[in-house]
Amino acid sequence: MGKVYLVGAGPGDPELLTLKGLRTIKEADLILYDRLVNKELLGYAKPSAELIYCGKKPGESALRQDNINLLLCQFAQENKNVVRLKGGDPFIFGRGGEEALALQAQGIPFEIVPGITSGIAAPAYAGIPLTHRNLSSSVTFISGFNPEHETAQYWTHLVENVETLCIYMGVKKLPVICQRLLAHGMNALTPVGIIQWGTRSDQKTITGTLTDISHQVDHIQNPAMIVIGEVVRLREQLQWFEESKGVDEHKQNTIVI
């Protein structure tokens, strides 16, 4: 029996991969990797390792999730050392929990290797601290995939109890999200930041408010993180990456161990 490692590849900058994640890549017999994984990381696999793309993007999937689960079990049963390489963190909107349950049901050994999720990294690279002693003592991570299906109680809770809101997979539904938040009492002038391809050399950030950000979303594509809250105002003072990336861009191409 082999073993499966569910590995978080981090948000995009290859230097944000953990040391343990790098070791599992180097030792893997087989790697199943997602769309948002920086392909530079695959260069650390041994020459004999088999690479299988199983990424998903809106409206298109290379492999269905149930097929991915079956492959993980099958390869482990063939006594292979398997890495399931996932963008960000496996357990933060990464379906790693589903894959771990499938492995557990078949009695296959597995290990979780956490990664830096884009909800933390992208705002940091955009100069937006998710918490700040004077502005925000709480942050909530949510999926923006199906905001229409959420209840009024859900939106009321977010407006009344959350100081910083961090939204994954929400670009397409941003107008709906803004409308729901406004309808349940959020201040119309609450600042919003959207970070596309966070931590990568092509990172792009736009800012606005709940009332006008939807008019700018045409300039942003997935993948992108949305941050809503007063902390977004700090970007004007704290942005560092996009201003310096022209000088430091070459540093993202090599991991030094």
C-alpha positions, -999 to +999 in steps of 0.1 A: +000+000+000+013+034-009+004+067+007-014+099-005-003+134+005-028+161+001-005+191-004-012+228-005+009+244-032+003+279-019-013+309-037+010+312-067+045+326-058+065+293-057+086+306-028+055+304-006+054+266-008+063+249+025+094+229+030+074+198+037+053+204+005+085+206-015+098+174+000+067+155-009+069+167-045+105+156-048+097+121-034+064+115-053+059+087-078+028+104-091+014+139-089-022+149-096-022+187-098-047+215-101-051+245-125-040+271-100-007+253-090+023+272-103+038+249-129+073+257-118+067+235-088+063+204-110+100+209-121+110+196-087+095+162-093+119+134-100+122+125-137+104+092-133+073+108-117+040+107-136+021+140-138-017+141-142-036+173-147-070+174-130-077+211-128-111+228-128-122+262-140-157+277-144-177+255-167-149+231-174-132+202-155-103+180-167-116+153-143-147+150-122-142+149-085-153+113-081-128+103-108-100+121-089-110+103-057-109+069-076-075+077-090-060+086-057-072+053-042-061+033-073-026+046-074-021+042-037-032+006-039-005+001-066+020+010-039+028+044-053+037+075-033+010+099-045+009+137-041-024+155-047-011+191-054-037+217-048-036+255-051-037+273-017-046+250+012-063+216+007-089+222+035-098+258+025-124+255-003-101+229-019-122+198-016-094+182+003-119+170+030-138+151+004-106+134-009-094+126+026-128+109+034-126+089+002-091+077+012-102+069+047-131+049+035-107+026+016-083+023+044-056+042+025-029+061+045-029+098+039-013+129+052-024+166+050+003+191+041-012+226+047-005+254+023-008+292+025-043+300+013-050+328-012-074+344+013-044+353+035-017+357+009-034+377-018-045+405+005-010+406+021+006+410-013-019+437-021-011+456+011-044+448+028-040+434+064-071+413+072-070+423+108-058+456+124-061+466+160-079+498+152-101+486+123-108+449+125-106+422+151-124+395+130-123+381+095-146+356+079-138+334+048-168+325+026-175+311-008-191+334-034-201+306-057-238+306-050-248+337-031-284+335-043-289+303-023-279+319+011-307+329+035-315+364+048-302+353+082-269+344+066-264+379+051-276+396+083-251+377+103-222+388+080-233+425+081-238+426+119-209+404+131-180+405+106-155+433+103-135+419+074-151+397+048-128+376+025-146+359-005-134+331-026-148+323-061-170+354-061-160+375-091-188+363-113-214+369-086-200+401-071-230+423-081-253+398-063-230+398-032-229+436-031-266+438-035-273+414-007-249+431+017-264+465+010-299+452+014-291+438+048-276+470+061-239+473+052-227+508+047-226+517+010-192+533+013-176+502+027-143+497+008-138+466-014-106+453-029-103+426-056-069+409-061-064+389-093-037+362-095-025+372-060+012+368-052+021+361-089+041+385-111+009+394-130-010+403-098-036+430-104-057+449-077-086+472-080-105+489-052-138+507-048-169+506-026-199+484-023-218+507-046-193+510-074-170+480-074-193+460-096-188+485-124-151+477-124-153+439-122-151+436-160-114+444-157-109+413-134-109+376-142-108+345-121-089+336-100-094+365-077-099+372-040-124+398-028-119+417+005-146+438+020-140+460+050-123+491+064-089+474+062-089+478+024-083+515+030-048+507+042-037+495+008-030+531-002-002+532+024+009+496+025+009+483-011+044+470-017+043+442-042+028+456-073+051+487-070+082+466-068+074+436-089+091+450-119+124+451-100+119+418-081+100+397-106+130+375-113+131+364-076+099+345-080+114+321-105+137+301-082+133+283-049+165+282-029+168+254-004 
